[in-house]
Amino acid sequence: MNKKIKYSNERLNNLELVSDFLPTPQELSLRNRSTKITISLSTESINFFKDQANQHDMQYQKID
């Protein structure tokens, strides 16, 4: 990569514009839609979910 690039001011002829064929970033994203809720759980249930989350290296609030 030590080789220098030499640029010229030549005209670019015969260019052809192509339509945008790539999907949008929103179409590529794999995020699930989520809805916030509030619930009451026992301490044992919370501890169970926290243990499971630690085993799978994730947040316990996001366990499906």
trRosetta pair geometry for C-beta under 8 A, 3 or more apart (Angstrom, degrees):
i j d omega theta_ij theta_ji phi_ij phi_ji
12 15 5.6 53 129 -57 108 114
18 21 7.2 -41 145 -15 110 109
23 27 3.9 -109 174 87 117 132
23 28 5.5 141 97 -52 118 87
24 27 4.8 97 55 4 76 102
24 28 7.3 -147 95 -4 42 88
25 28 5.6 -61 -148 39 36 111
25 29 6.4 45 155 -35 69 100
26 29 5.9 -44 -146 18 32 114
41 45 4.2 -108 173 83 114 133
41 46 5.5 136 99 -51 120 85
42 45 4.7 100 57 2 79 101
42 46 7.2 -145 96 -2 44 85
43 46 5.7 -54 -149 38 35 112
43 47 6.2 36 153 -20 67 107
44 47 5.7 -55 -147 38 30 112
44 48 6.4 38 152 -24 64 103
45 48 5.6 -51 -151 30 32 115
45 49 6.6 26 154 -13 65 105
46 49 5.9 -58 -151 39 32 107
46 50 6.2 32 152 -19 66 108
46 60 7.5 80 -166 144 66 148
47 50 5.6 -53 -144 37 32 113
47 51 6.3 36 155 -21 65 104
48 51 5.9 -56 -152 34 28 111
48 52 6.5 25 153 -16 64 108
49 52 5.6 -53 -145 39 34 112
49 53 6.2 36 154 -21 66 106
49 60 4.3 104 134 -166 97 110
49 63 5.6 -157 -154 31 100 147
50 53 5.6 -53 -145 36 31 113
50 54 6.4 33 155 -20 64 104
50 60 4.7 -42 -88 -71 52 153
51 54 5.8 -54 -149 34 30 111
51 55 6.6 31 153 -20 63 105
52 55 5.8 -55 -152 34 32 113
52 56 6.5 2 159 5 66 112
52 60 7.1 106 66 -118 86 88
52 63 6.1 63 103 -114 124 153
53 56 6.2 -74 -145 52 29 92
53 57 7.9 -138 165 37 59 2
53 58 5.1 -107 -152 79 80 71
53 59 6.0 -32 -157 151 137 13
53 60 3.8 -106 -23 -73 150 70
53 62 8.0 102 -118 52 118 77
53 63 6.0 -108 -76 -54 93 118
54 57 7.4 27 -168 -75 30 40
58 62 6.1 -103 161 73 112 110
58 63 6.9 128 102 -75 124 77
59 62 4.7 67 74 13 99 106
59 63 7.9 -141 97 -32 56 74
60 63 5.9 -24 -158 -12 46 115
